[in-house]
Amino acid sequence: MGLMKVFSGSEVLAMALQEKLEEAEVATMKKDNIQSARLGGFGNADLAVELFIQETDFAKANPVIEEFRMSI
């Protein structure tokens, strides 16, 4: 199976969701577009950080993601 994107937004919110998912024993992968853009020599303000999980973990992660979305 592949990766699925579960969040796009600020680094602070991505880190908060990543922590909650890891507490629920769901492995995550973070793609930091701010750092990539800076290293490439250009800026990128929208959808700065993306958070991915394995598709097979979606059933376990979905309640955590929904709770997080309702809290922001």
C-alpha positions in Angstrom: 0.0 0.0 0.0 1.0 3.6 -0.4 1.0 6.8 1.6 -2.0 9.1 2.0 -1.9 12.8 2.9 -3.9 13.5 6.0 -2.9 17.2 6.6 -1.6 20.3 4.9 -1.0 23.5 6.8 1.2 25.2 9.3 4.2 23.5 10.9 2.8 24.0 14.4 -0.5 22.2 13.6 1.3 19.5 11.7 3.5 18.8 14.7 0.5 18.7 17.0 -1.3 16.1 14.8 1.8 14.1 14.3 2.3 13.8 18.0 -1.3 12.7 18.5 -1.0 10.1 15.7 2.2 8.7 17.1 0.6 8.4 20.5 -2.0 6.2 18.8 0.9 4.2 17.3 0.4 5.4 13.8 3.6 6.0 11.9 3.8 9.4 10.1 5.9 11.1 7.5 6.3 14.9 7.4 7.1 16.8 4.2 8.3 20.3 5.0 7.8 22.5 2.0 9.1 25.6 3.8 12.6 24.0 4.3 12.6 22.6 0.7 11.7 26.0 -0.8 14.3 27.8 1.3 17.0 25.4 0.2 15.9 25.8 -3.4 16.2 29.6 -3.1 12.5 30.5 -3.3 9.6 31.0 -0.9 6.4 29.0 -0.4 3.8 30.2 2.1 0.7 28.0 1.4 0.4 24.4 2.5 3.7 24.7 4.2 3.8 21.2 5.8 2.2 18.0 4.7 1.6 15.0 6.9 1.3 11.4 5.5 0.4 8.0 6.9 0.3 4.5 5.4 -3.1 3.7 3.8 -3.3 0.6 5.9 -3.2 2.7 9.1 -6.2 4.9 8.1 -8.8 3.0 10.2 -6.7 3.5 13.3 -5.8 7.1 12.4 -9.2 8.4 11.3 -10.7 9.0 14.8 -7.6 10.8 15.9 -7.6 13.0 12.7 -11.3 13.8 13.1 -10.9 14.7 16.7 -8.0 17.0 15.8 -9.9 18.7 13.1 -12.8 19.4 15.4 -10.4 20.9 18.0 -8.8 23.5 15.6 
